[in-house]
């Protein structure tokens, strides 16, 4: 007699756990983007756009704000979407790509633009998978 064990674990959860995970991911992403910006600045990359410097803390604040918007999107999809994980991943990947457009057209040097885009991708790489794991497939 053979026993088969299902090793696929869906990491879905309750609404509260999903929100808590999203908030923790937003905090982690904020810290990560500030670290990337600080490292870039230390390496000599300008944080100036249009002649005005972006403070390192500004990266964290904007990351937190937009990550929390992502958590709100996840909450709405949790409640109303038939396949919330799939809808969330598709939506947030599109929004991440769109978030790169202002960086490309910014009045800044090439290395600054790359650094800005990198911070967007770092935040997305932290928040999207963390929240998606907590949504039903």
PEGI-V641716 format. One record per backbone hydrogen bond with DSSP energy under -1.0 kcal/mol. CO is the residue of the C=O (numbers start at 1). NH is the residue of the N-H. E is the energy in kcal/mol with one decimal. If there is no record, write none. Layout:
BEGIN
co/nh/e
CO/NH/E
CO/NH/E
END
This chain:
BEGIN
co/nh/e
14/18/-2.2
15/19/-2.4
16/20/-2.6
17/21/-2.7
18/22/-2.3
19/23/-2.5
20/24/-2.5
21/25/-2.7
22/26/-2.3
23/27/-2.2
24/28/-2.5
25/29/-2.9
26/30/-2.3
27/31/-2.3
28/32/-2.4
29/33/-2.7
30/34/-2.0
31/35/-2.2
32/36/-2.5
33/37/-2.5
34/38/-2.7
35/39/-2.6
36/40/-2.6
37/41/-2.7
38/42/-2.6
39/43/-1.9
40/45/-2.8
41/44/-1.5
47/54/-2.6
49/52/-1.8
52/49/-2.8
55/58/-1.1
56/60/-1.0
57/61/-2.3
58/62/-2.4
59/63/-2.1
60/64/-2.5
61/65/-2.5
62/66/-2.6
63/67/-2.4
64/68/-2.4
65/69/-1.5
66/70/-1.7
67/71/-1.8
68/72/-2.0
69/73/-2.3
70/74/-2.4
71/75/-2.4
72/76/-2.3
73/77/-2.5
74/78/-2.9
75/79/-1.7
76/80/-2.7
77/81/-2.0
83/87/-2.4
84/88/-2.7
85/89/-2.8
86/90/-2.3
87/91/-2.5
88/92/-2.9
89/93/-2.2
90/94/-2.0
91/95/-2.5
92/96/-2.3
93/97/-2.3
94/98/-2.6
95/99/-1.9
97/100/-1.2
98/101/-1.1
100/104/-1.9
101/105/-1.9
106/108/-1.9
107/50/-3.5
109/113/-2.3
110/114/-2.3
111/115/-2.3
112/116/-2.6
113/117/-2.5
114/118/-2.5
115/119/-2.0
116/120/-1.5
117/121/-2.2
118/122/-2.6
119/123/-2.2
120/124/-2.4
121/125/-2.3
122/126/-1.1
123/127/-2.8
124/128/-1.7
126/130/-1.1
127/131/-2.5
128/132/-2.7
129/133/-2.1
131/134/-1.4
132/135/-1.7
134/13/-1.0
136/85/-2.4
END
